[in-house]
Amino acid sequence: MPSATVTQLPVVADPQCSSVVHYYNGKTYIINIGVDEVRIVNCTDKTGQALSTGLSSDIVNYPRIIDIKYKTGSTVVIRWIYIKSGYVVIVRAEVDLSAKTVSITEEVSHNLTWVSNWVEIAHSIVIPPFLWVALDYEDAYLHYVNLDDGSDVSVDVGFGGYFPRPSTKYVALNDDIYMMLGRHYSGDQVYLLKFYSKSATGTGVSAGGGSPRPQIGSIALFYNDVIFPCGWGGVAESDNDIALFDHRMNHLGTLDLSSLTGWDDVDTMPGFTIFAKNKDGRYYALLAVRHSTRTSATPEGRLYFIEITRTGSIVDSALLHSFPMDDGIYFFTLLKPDYSDRTCVPVVDLRNRKIYTIARVRKDNTWSSYLVEIDISDIWDNIDEFNRALWFVSPFKIPTTLTLSITPL
């Protein structure tokens, strides 16, 4: 069974903020992006530091990454967006892992009068290189914003004032882009959005008393096999599960998390990721859950390894770590939690047979972050394929071959 080593970091990295991974000078780094600072987490040495960006916003929000360029061995160039009241701002950042510096340039600001609330970016996505899909908190419309020129198309998906939640779970087919969509309504079903047809259709599937949060769980991309997970949560004393869908939003099955945890009030907002398919045709996943608010319960966040079938049956499991926490929504992991970007997924180290993730926990009114190093060597030989939507580090060196020809004189 996989096991985990947990180390508290000297910086408070946020798993809900966009992250970029780089392998430099024999070490693996997670570059975690906030508006006011960039946090550099050294997974190899289990250290970290924060670098000020000099930026500020009147709206608490989570930046979204547009693009990434690896400029030199030590420098990563990251293009991202953040919001201010009435504006979306495009930023270019050069992060030097050798000098431990960050250089910031605000490239352009687009005036969008409806931008006014943090949920408008926290529940938004970027489809690279130019499309930002966000919601208007005031009228509950979706907006398709062209980041190239700032043009904006508003879409009424018929949610009657309850705002929609787009997701990074989408596929392009010959007739449209199919996207998983949620609605900010307790116990609601999850929806299929036909992106350009501008129509949302209910799947009839609800898996909890919280609201459907389609950003929970990374898309799973395997050979001729795509899985869209969706979690429910955010409502006190409600029981929530994770439902699995195919790329056309046909329901495959649901993970029964109360049976796994022994709780009757599970919240899935901390994160979920299927990381591999095994030789038996089942899937290996990492699951983070928290005790939903209940006065008789001890607040706790848990990280599990689970083996599941395509229909959602949990075949095997191991509790990797338990995190004491304050009562409320105060536990998130870099396993595609709610409010997260497509980049908020774990790091697979192919050489050392490990997975890295970050946990952020509030305990006694103080936030702390932890590096979680998961050893998967016990299941390595049964892994058939990794989920392509994750970060990978494969620091293998190709040996130099020297050929010597000798010619007699």
Summary of the structure (lengths in Angstrom):
residues: 409
radius of gyration: 21.3
end to end distance: 62.9
largest distance: 91.6
contacts: 1417
relative contact order: 0.14
helix: 3%
strand: 51%
